[in-house]
Amino acid sequence: MERSPKNYILSLLLCFFLGTLGIHRFYVGKIGTGILMILTLGGLYIWQLIDLILIIVGQFRDKQGRFIKP
């Protein structure tokens, strides 16, 4: 699978500090799920935690399905 041009460190920091607002999802182009994260406060932090883990292990994808890797 192709590698995303989105910055890994920026995605990780956005998720860690602003993850409950879904800002990292807006950054990678996932606007719809970003809005859902705002409305649910990151699924009461569970969704944020899952995304954070996915980013750390390199399995988080951008809108085009490309992996965001270090």
mmCIF file as gemmi writes it, N, C-alpha and C atoms, coordinates in Angstrom:
data_model
loop_
_atom_site.group_PDB
_atom_site.id
_atom_site.type_symbol
_atom_site.label_atom_id
_atom_site.label_alt_id
_atom_site.label_comp_id
_atom_site.label_asym_id
_atom_site.label_entity_id
_atom_site.label_seq_id
_atom_site.pdbx_PDB_ins_code
_atom_site.Cartn_x
_atom_site.Cartn_y
_atom_site.Cartn_z
_atom_site.occupancy
_atom_site.B_iso_or_equiv
_atom_site.pdbx_formal_charge
_atom_site.auth_seq_id
_atom_site.auth_asym_id
_atom_site.pdbx_PDB_model_num
ATOM 1 N N . MET Axp A 1 ? 0.844 -1.179 0 1 0 ? 1 A 1
ATOM 2 C CA . MET Axp A 1 ? 0 0 0 1 0 ? 1 A 1
ATOM 3 C C . MET Axp A 1 ? 0.886 1.238 0 1 0 ? 1 A 1
ATOM 4 N N . GLU Axp A 2 ? 0.408 2.254 -0.621 1 0 ? 2 A 1
ATOM 5 C CA . GLU Axp A 2 ? 1.119 3.512 -0.778 1 0 ? 2 A 1
ATOM 6 C C . GLU Axp A 2 ? 1.201 4.296 0.539 1 0 ? 2 A 1
ATOM 7 N N . ARG Axp A 3 ? 2.252 5.075 0.699 1 0 ? 3 A 1
ATOM 8 C CA . ARG Axp A 3 ? 2.456 5.899 1.889 1 0 ? 3 A 1
ATOM 9 C C . ARG Axp A 3 ? 1.823 7.28 1.684 1 0 ? 3 A 1
ATOM 10 N N . SER Axp A 4 ? 1.161 7.789 2.714 1 0 ? 4 A 1
ATOM 11 C CA . SER Axp A 4 ? 0.499 9.087 2.655 1 0 ? 4 A 1
ATOM 12 C C . SER Axp A 4 ? 1.514 10.227 2.729 1 0 ? 4 A 1
ATOM 13 N N . PRO Axp A 5 ? 1.238 11.326 2.041 1 0 ? 5 A 1
ATOM 14 C CA . PRO Axp A 5 ? 2.12 12.496 2.15 1 0 ? 5 A 1
ATOM 15 C C . PRO Axp A 5 ? 1.903 13.268 3.458 1 0 ? 5 A 1
ATOM 16 N N . LYS Axp A 6 ? 0.892 12.9 4.225 1 0 ? 6 A 1
ATOM 17 C CA . LYS Axp A 6 ? 0.615 13.577 5.499 1 0 ? 6 A 1
ATOM 18 C C . LYS Axp A 6 ? 1.711 13.253 6.508 1 0 ? 6 A 1
ATOM 19 N N . ASN Axp A 7 ? 2.032 14.229 7.346 1 0 ? 7 A 1
ATOM 20 C CA . ASN Axp A 7 ? 3.118 14.109 8.308 1 0 ? 7 A 1
ATOM 21 C C . ASN Axp A 7 ? 2.714 13.241 9.493 1 0 ? 7 A 1
ATOM 22 N N . TYR Axp A 8 ? 3.525 12.217 9.76 1 0 ? 8 A 1
ATOM 23 C CA . TYR Axp A 8 ? 3.262 11.268 10.844 1 0 ? 8 A 1
ATOM 24 C C . TYR Axp A 8 ? 3.282 11.956 12.22 1 0 ? 8 A 1
ATOM 25 N N . ILE Axp A 9 ? 4.321 12.736 12.491 1 0 ? 9 A 1
ATOM 26 C CA . ILE Axp A 9 ? 4.47 13.39 13.8 1 0 ? 9 A 1
ATOM 27 C C . ILE Axp A 9 ? 3.322 14.367 14.037 1 0 ? 9 A 1
ATOM 28 N N . LEU Axp A 10 ? 2.969 15.146 13.018 1 0 ? 10 A 1
ATOM 29 C CA . LEU Axp A 10 ? 1.865 16.093 13.168 1 0 ? 10 A 1
ATOM 30 C C . LEU Axp A 10 ? 0.551 15.349 13.439 1 0 ? 10 A 1
ATOM 31 N N . SER Axp A 11 ? 0.316 14.251 12.731 1 0 ? 11 A 1
ATOM 32 C CA . SER Axp A 11 ? -0.892 13.455 12.967 1 0 ? 11 A 1
ATOM 33 C C . SER Axp A 11 ? -0.924 12.925 14.396 1 0 ? 11 A 1
ATOM 34 N N . LEU Axp A 12 ? 0.214 12.437 14.86 1 0 ? 12 A 1
ATOM 35 C CA . LEU Axp A 12 ? 0.327 11.899 16.218 1 0 ? 12 A 1
ATOM 36 C C . LEU Axp A 12 ? 0.066 12.983 17.264 1 0 ? 12 A 1
ATOM 37 N N . LEU Axp A 13 ? 0.665 14.148 17.093 1 0 ? 13 A 1
ATOM 38 C CA . LEU Axp A 13 ? 0.476 15.247 18.054 1 0 ? 13 A 1
ATOM 39 C C . LEU Axp A 13 ? -0.955 15.775 18.04 1 0 ? 13 A 1
ATOM 40 N N . LEU Axp A 14 ? -1.535 15.907 16.856 1 0 ? 14 A 1
ATOM 41 C CA . LEU Axp A 14 ? -2.922 16.366 16.769 1 0 ? 14 A 1
ATOM 42 C C . LEU Axp A 14 ? -3.864 15.383 17.461 1 0 ? 14 A 1
ATOM 43 N N . CYS Axp A 15 ? -3.629 14.102 17.275 1 0 ? 15 A 1
ATOM 44 C CA . CYS Axp A 15 ? -4.471 13.094 17.92 1 0 ? 15 A 1
ATOM 45 C C . CYS Axp A 15 ? -4.292 13.12 19.434 1 0 ? 15 A 1
ATOM 46 N N . PHE Axp A 16 ? -3.052 13.24 19.882 1 0 ? 16 A 1
ATOM 47 C CA . PHE Axp A 16 ? -2.776 13.218 21.317 1 0 ? 16 A 1
ATOM 48 C C . PHE Axp A 16 ? -3.389 14.423 22.023 1 0 ? 16 A 1
ATOM 49 N N . PHE Axp A 17 ? -3.181 15.619 21.466 1 0 ? 17 A 1
ATOM 50 C CA . PHE Axp A 17 ? -3.625 16.832 22.154 1 0 ? 17 A 1
ATOM 51 C C . PHE Axp A 17 ? -5.048 17.271 21.798 1 0 ? 17 A 1
ATOM 52 N N . LEU Axp A 18 ? -5.502 17.021 20.575 1 0 ? 18 A 1
ATOM 53 C CA . LEU Axp A 18 ? -6.821 17.486 20.14 1 0 ? 18 A 1
ATOM 54 C C . LEU Axp A 18 ? -7.692 16.347 19.606 1 0 ? 18 A 1
ATOM 55 N N . GLY Axp A 19 ? -7.358 15.132 19.996 1 0 ? 19 A 1
ATOM 56 C CA . GLY Axp A 19 ? -8.048 13.956 19.469 1 0 ? 19 A 1
ATOM 57 C C . GLY Axp A 19 ? -9.524 13.889 19.773 1 0 ? 19 A 1
ATOM 58 N N . THR Axp A 20 ? -9.938 14.381 20.934 1 0 ? 20 A 1
ATOM 59 C CA . THR Axp A 20 ? -11.37 14.32 21.255 1 0 ? 20 A 1
ATOM 60 C C . THR Axp A 20 ? -12.183 15.214 20.328 1 0 ? 20 A 1
ATOM 61 N N . LEU Axp A 21 ? -11.533 16.189 19.707 1 0 ? 21 A 1
ATOM 62 C CA . LEU Axp A 21 ? -12.213 17.059 18.747 1 0 ? 21 A 1
ATOM 63 C C . LEU Axp A 21 ? -12.058 16.558 17.308 1 0 ? 21 A 1
ATOM 64 N N . GLY Axp A 22 ? -11.303 15.48 17.127 1 0 ? 22 A 1
ATOM 65 C CA . GLY Axp A 22 ? -11.152 14.887 15.802 1 0 ? 22 A 1
ATOM 66 C C . GLY Axp A 22 ? -10.296 15.692 14.843 1 0 ? 22 A 1
ATOM 67 N N . ILE Axp A 23 ? -9.471 16.59 15.35 1 0 ? 23 A 1
ATOM 68 C CA . ILE Axp A 23 ? -8.668 17.456 14.488 1 0 ? 23 A 1
ATOM 69 C C . ILE Axp A 23 ? -7.725 16.643 13.596 1 0 ? 23 A 1
ATOM 70 N N . HIS Axp A 24 ? -7.19 15.544 14.104 1 0 ? 24 A 1
ATOM 71 C CA . HIS Axp A 24 ? -6.311 14.7 13.291 1 0 ? 24 A 1
ATOM 72 C C . HIS Axp A 24 ? -7.053 14.108 12.101 1 0 ? 24 A 1
ATOM 73 N N . ARG Axp A 25 ? -8.339 13.846 12.257 1 0 ? 25 A 1
ATOM 74 C CA . ARG Axp A 25 ? -9.128 13.298 11.153 1 0 ? 25 A 1
ATOM 75 C C . ARG Axp A 25 ? -9.391 14.368 10.091 1 0 ? 25 A 1
ATOM 76 N N . PHE Axp A 26 ? -9.616 15.611 10.511 1 0 ? 26 A 1
ATOM 77 C CA . PHE Axp A 26 ? -9.735 16.698 9.538 1 0 ? 26 A 1
ATOM 78 C C . PHE Axp A 26 ? -8.425 16.843 8.764 1 0 ? 26 A 1
ATOM 79 N N . TYR Axp A 27 ? -7.295 16.718 9.466 1 0 ? 27 A 1
ATOM 80 C CA . TYR Axp A 27 ? -5.974 16.857 8.836 1 0 ? 27 A 1
ATOM 81 C C . TYR Axp A 27 ? -5.756 15.821 7.735 1 0 ? 27 A 1
ATOM 82 N N . VAL Axp A 28 ? -6.204 14.595 7.928 1 0 ? 28 A 1
ATOM 83 C CA . VAL Axp A 28 ? -5.989 13.549 6.918 1 0 ? 28 A 1
ATOM 84 C C . VAL Axp A 28 ? -7.13 13.472 5.902 1 0 ? 28 A 1
ATOM 85 N N . GLY Axp A 29 ? -8.106 14.371 5.995 1 0 ? 29 A 1
ATOM 86 C CA . GLY Axp A 29 ? -9.174 14.446 5 1 0 ? 29 A 1
ATOM 87 C C . GLY Axp A 29 ? -10.456 13.716 5.356 1 0 ? 29 A 1
ATOM 88 N N . LYS Axp A 30 ? -10.534 13.171 6.55 1 0 ? 30 A 1
ATOM 89 C CA . LYS Axp A 30 ? -11.729 12.433 6.958 1 0 ? 30 A 1
ATOM 90 C C . LYS Axp A 30 ? -12.683 13.389 7.695 1 0 ? 30 A 1
ATOM 91 N N . ILE Axp A 31 ? -13.332 14.253 6.914 1 0 ? 31 A 1
ATOM 92 C CA . ILE Axp A 31 ? -14.156 15.318 7.471 1 0 ? 31 A 1
ATOM 93 C C . ILE Axp A 31 ? -15.393 14.771 8.203 1 0 ? 31 A 1
ATOM 94 N N . GLY Axp A 32 ? -16.052 13.805 7.602 1 0 ? 32 A 1
ATOM 95 C CA . GLY Axp A 32 ? -17.273 13.24 8.2 1 0 ? 32 A 1
ATOM 96 C C . GLY Axp A 32 ? -17.036 12.644 9.574 1 0 ? 32 A 1
ATOM 97 N N . THR Axp A 33 ? -16.001 11.827 9.7 1 0 ? 33 A 1
ATOM 98 C CA . THR Axp A 33 ? -15.714 11.222 11.003 1 0 ? 33 A 1
ATOM 99 C C . THR Axp A 33 ? -15.126 12.247 11.969 1 0 ? 33 A 1
ATOM 100 N N . GLY Axp A 34 ? -14.492 13.288 11.431 1 0 ? 34 A 1
ATOM 101 C CA . GLY Axp A 34 ? -14.023 14.376 12.285 1 0 ? 34 A 1
ATOM 102 C C . GLY Axp A 34 ? -15.19 15.076 12.958 1 0 ? 34 A 1
ATOM 103 N N . ILE Axp A 35 ? -16.246 15.32 12.194 1 0 ? 35 A 1
ATOM 104 C CA . ILE Axp A 35 ? -17.448 15.954 12.757 1 0 ? 35 A 1
ATOM 105 C C . ILE Axp A 35 ? -18.09 15.038 13.797 1 0 ? 35 A 1
ATOM 106 N N . LEU Axp A 36 ? -18.15 13.739 13.495 1 0 ? 36 A 1
ATOM 107 C CA . LEU Axp A 36 ? -18.706 12.792 14.474 1 0 ? 36 A 1
ATOM 108 C C . LEU Axp A 36 ? -17.902 12.785 15.775 1 0 ? 36 A 1
ATOM 109 N N . MET Axp A 37 ? -16.58 12.901 15.652 1 0 ? 37 A 1
ATOM 110 C CA . MET Axp A 37 ? -15.752 12.926 16.862 1 0 ? 37 A 1
ATOM 111 C C . MET Axp A 37 ? -16.019 14.182 17.689 1 0 ? 37 A 1
ATOM 112 N N . ILE Axp A 38 ? -16.262 15.304 17.023 1 0 ? 38 A 1
ATOM 113 C CA . ILE Axp A 38 ? -16.604 16.53 17.761 1 0 ? 38 A 1
ATOM 114 C C . ILE Axp A 38 ? -17.917 16.325 18.511 1 0 ? 38 A 1
ATOM 115 N N . LEU Axp A 39 ? -18.901 15.761 17.834 1 0 ? 39 A 1
ATOM 116 C CA . LEU Axp A 39 ? -20.218 15.588 18.442 1 0 ? 39 A 1
ATOM 117 C C . LEU Axp A 39 ? -20.22 14.589 19.594 1 0 ? 39 A 1
ATOM 118 N N . THR Axp A 40 ? -19.307 13.601 19.552 1 0 ? 40 A 1
ATOM 119 C CA . THR Axp A 40 ? -19.275 12.583 20.61 1 0 ? 40 A 1
ATOM 120 C C . THR Axp A 40 ? -18.085 12.742 21.552 1 0 ? 40 A 1
ATOM 121 N N . LEU Axp A 41 ? -17.336 13.843 21.377 1 0 ? 41 A 1
ATOM 122 C CA . LEU Axp A 41 ? -16.097 14.063 22.144 1 0 ? 41 A 1
ATOM 123 C C . LEU Axp A 41 ? -15.16 12.866 22.039 1 0 ? 41 A 1
ATOM 124 N N . GLY Axp A 42 ? -14.927 12.467 20.819 1 0 ? 42 A 1
ATOM 125 C CA . GLY Axp A 42 ? -14.004 11.352 20.574 1 0 ? 42 A 1
ATOM 126 C C . GLY Axp A 42 ? -14.549 10.032 21.057 1 0 ? 42 A 1
ATOM 127 N N . GLY Axp A 43 ? -15.867 9.879 21.038 1 0 ? 43 A 1
ATOM 128 C CA . GLY Axp A 43 ? -16.453 8.628 21.528 1 0 ? 43 A 1
ATOM 129 C C . GLY Axp A 43 ? -16.117 8.423 22.987 1 0 ? 43 A 1
ATOM 130 N N . LEU Axp A 44 ? -16.178 9.537 23.737 1 0 ? 44 A 1
ATOM 131 C CA . LEU Axp A 44 ? -15.802 9.546 25.156 1 0 ? 44 A 1
ATOM 132 C C . LEU Axp A 44 ? -14.379 9.02 25.331 1 0 ? 44 A 1
ATOM 133 N N . TYR Axp A 45 ? -13.491 9.53 24.508 1 0 ? 45 A 1
ATOM 134 C CA . TYR Axp A 45 ? -12.051 9.256 24.545 1 0 ? 45 A 1
ATOM 135 C C . TYR Axp A 45 ? -11.659 7.879 23.999 1 0 ? 45 A 1
ATOM 136 N N . ILE Axp A 46 ? -12.604 6.983 23.822 1 0 ? 46 A 1
ATOM 137 C CA . ILE Axp A 46 ? -12.265 5.642 23.334 1 0 ? 46 A 1
ATOM 138 C C . ILE Axp A 46 ? -11.81 5.705 21.884 1 0 ? 46 A 1
ATOM 139 N N . TRP Axp A 47 ? -12.531 6.457 21.065 1 0 ? 47 A 1
ATOM 140 C CA . TRP Axp A 47 ? -12.197 6.598 19.65 1 0 ? 47 A 1
ATOM 141 C C . TRP Axp A 47 ? -10.83 7.259 19.5 1 0 ? 47 A 1
ATOM 142 N N . GLN Axp A 48 ? -10.564 8.266 20.332 1 0 ? 48 A 1
ATOM 143 C CA . GLN Axp A 48 ? -9.265 8.936 20.312 1 0 ? 48 A 1
ATOM 144 C C . GLN Axp A 48 ? -8.149 7.945 20.651 1 0 ? 48 A 1
ATOM 145 N N . LEU Axp A 49 ? -8.349 7.129 21.649 1 0 ? 49 A 1
ATOM 146 C CA . LEU Axp A 49 ? -7.343 6.16 22.061 1 0 ? 49 A 1
ATOM 147 C C . LEU Axp A 49 ? -7.07 5.14 20.949 1 0 ? 49 A 1
ATOM 148 N N . ILE Axp A 50 ? -8.117 4.669 20.307 1 0 ? 50 A 1
ATOM 149 C CA . ILE Axp A 50 ? -7.96 3.716 19.204 1 0 ? 50 A 1
ATOM 150 C C . ILE Axp A 50 ? -7.171 4.354 18.053 1 0 ? 50 A 1
ATOM 151 N N . ASP Axp A 51 ? -7.538 5.597 17.688 1 0 ? 51 A 1
ATOM 152 C CA . ASP Axp A 51 ? -6.819 6.286 16.622 1 0 ? 51 A 1
ATOM 153 C C . ASP Axp A 51 ? -5.363 6.52 17.002 1 0 ? 51 A 1
ATOM 154 N N . LEU Axp A 52 ? -5.112 6.882 18.247 1 0 ? 52 A 1
ATOM 155 C CA . LEU Axp A 52 ? -3.743 7.113 18.706 1 0 ? 52 A 1
ATOM 156 C C . LEU Axp A 52 ? -2.901 5.839 18.561 1 0 ? 52 A 1
ATOM 157 N N . ILE Axp A 53 ? -3.459 4.728 18.958 1 0 ? 53 A 1
ATOM 158 C CA . ILE Axp A 53 ? -2.752 3.447 18.826 1 0 ? 53 A 1
ATOM 159 C C . ILE Axp A 53 ? -2.504 3.119 17.344 1 0 ? 53 A 1
ATOM 160 N N . LEU Axp A 54 ? -3.516 3.332 16.506 1 0 ? 54 A 1
ATOM 161 C CA . LEU Axp A 54 ? -3.357 3.064 15.07 1 0 ? 54 A 1
ATOM 162 C C . LEU Axp A 54 ? -2.264 3.936 14.455 1 0 ? 54 A 1
ATOM 163 N N . ILE Axp A 55 ? -2.19 5.191 14.864 1 0 ? 55 A 1
ATOM 164 C CA . ILE Axp A 55 ? -1.15 6.074 14.345 1 0 ? 55 A 1
ATOM 165 C C . ILE Axp A 55 ? 0.223 5.596 14.801 1 0 ? 55 A 1
ATOM 166 N N . ILE Axp A 56 ? 0.348 5.253 16.074 1 0 ? 56 A 1
ATOM 167 C CA . ILE Axp A 56 ? 1.636 4.816 16.619 1 0 ? 56 A 1
ATOM 168 C C . ILE Axp A 56 ? 2.163 3.576 15.897 1 0 ? 56 A 1
ATOM 169 N N . VAL Axp A 57 ? 1.292 2.607 15.631 1 0 ? 57 A 1
ATOM 170 C CA . VAL Axp A 57 ? 1.739 1.368 14.983 1 0 ? 57 A 1
ATOM 171 C C . VAL Axp A 57 ? 1.758 1.462 13.451 1 0 ? 57 A 1
ATOM 172 N N . GLY Axp A 58 ? 1.396 2.632 12.898 1 0 ? 58 A 1
ATOM 173 C CA . GLY Axp A 58 ? 1.469 2.837 11.455 1 0 ? 58 A 1
ATOM 174 C C . GLY Axp A 58 ? 0.329 2.245 10.666 1 0 ? 58 A 1
ATOM 175 N N . GLN Axp A 59 ? -0.822 2.064 11.285 1 0 ? 59 A 1
ATOM 176 C CA . GLN Axp A 59 ? -1.973 1.48 10.598 1 0 ? 59 A 1
ATOM 177 C C . GLN Axp A 59 ? -3.098 2.481 10.337 1 0 ? 59 A 1
ATOM 178 N N . PHE Axp A 60 ? -2.887 3.749 10.66 1 0 ? 60 A 1
ATOM 179 C CA . PHE Axp A 60 ? -3.894 4.779 10.422 1 0 ? 60 A 1
ATOM 180 C C . PHE Axp A 60 ? -3.791 5.215 8.961 1 0 ? 60 A 1
ATOM 181 N N . ARG Axp A 61 ? -4.923 5.403 8.311 1 0 ? 61 A 1
ATOM 182 C CA . ARG Axp A 61 ? -4.95 5.74 6.888 1 0 ? 61 A 1
ATOM 183 C C . ARG Axp A 61 ? -5.556 7.118 6.652 1 0 ? 61 A 1
ATOM 184 N N . ASP Axp A 62 ? -5.131 7.746 5.559 1 0 ? 62 A 1
ATOM 185 C CA . ASP Axp A 62 ? -5.736 9.016 5.167 1 0 ? 62 A 1
ATOM 186 C C . ASP Axp A 62 ? -7.001 8.738 4.352 1 0 ? 62 A 1
ATOM 187 N N . LYS Axp A 63 ? -7.603 9.785 3.823 1 0 ? 63 A 1
ATOM 188 C CA . LYS Axp A 63 ? -8.865 9.641 3.098 1 0 ? 63 A 1
ATOM 189 C C . LYS Axp A 63 ? -8.749 8.73 1.866 1 0 ? 63 A 1
ATOM 190 N N . GLN Axp A 64 ? -7.577 8.717 1.24 1 0 ? 64 A 1
ATOM 191 C CA . GLN Axp A 64 ? -7.366 7.883 0.054 1 0 ? 64 A 1
ATOM 192 C C . GLN Axp A 64 ? -6.935 6.457 0.397 1 0 ? 64 A 1
ATOM 193 N N . GLY Axp A 65 ? -6.883 6.124 1.683 1 0 ? 65 A 1
ATOM 194 C CA . GLY Axp A 65 ? -6.532 4.777 2.097 1 0 ? 65 A 1
ATOM 195 C C . GLY Axp A 65 ? -5.041 4.522 2.205 1 0 ? 65 A 1
ATOM 196 N N . ARG Axp A 66 ? -4.237 5.582 2.132 1 0 ? 66 A 1
ATOM 197 C CA . ARG Axp A 66 ? -2.782 5.434 2.234 1 0 ? 66 A 1
ATOM 198 C C . ARG Axp A 66 ? -2.36 5.505 3.702 1 0 ? 66 A 1
ATOM 199 N N . PHE Axp A 67 ? -1.396 4.673 4.068 1 0 ? 67 A 1
ATOM 200 C CA . PHE Axp A 67 ? -0.931 4.617 5.453 1 0 ? 67 A 1
ATOM 201 C C . PHE Axp A 67 ? -0.111 5.845 5.816 1 0 ? 67 A 1
ATOM 202 N N . ILE Axp A 68 ? -0.33 6.346 7.04 1 0 ? 68 A 1
ATOM 203 C CA . ILE Axp A 68 ? 0.48 7.435 7.582 1 0 ? 68 A 1
ATOM 204 C C . ILE Axp A 68 ? 1.531 6.774 8.454 1 0 ? 68 A 1
ATOM 205 N N . LYS Axp A 69 ? 2.765 6.759 7.948 1 0 ? 69 A 1
ATOM 206 C CA . LYS Axp A 69 ? 3.857 6.046 8.626 1 0 ? 69 A 1
ATOM 207 C C . LYS Axp A 69 ? 4.998 6.99 8.938 1 0 ? 69 A 1
ATOM 208 N N . PRO Axp A 70 ? 5.799 6.607 9.952 1 0 ? 70 A 1
ATOM 209 C CA . PRO Axp A 70 ? 6.974 7.444 10.283 1 0 ? 70 A 1
ATOM 210 C C . PRO Axp A 70 ? 8.034 7.389 9.194 1 0 ? 70 A 1
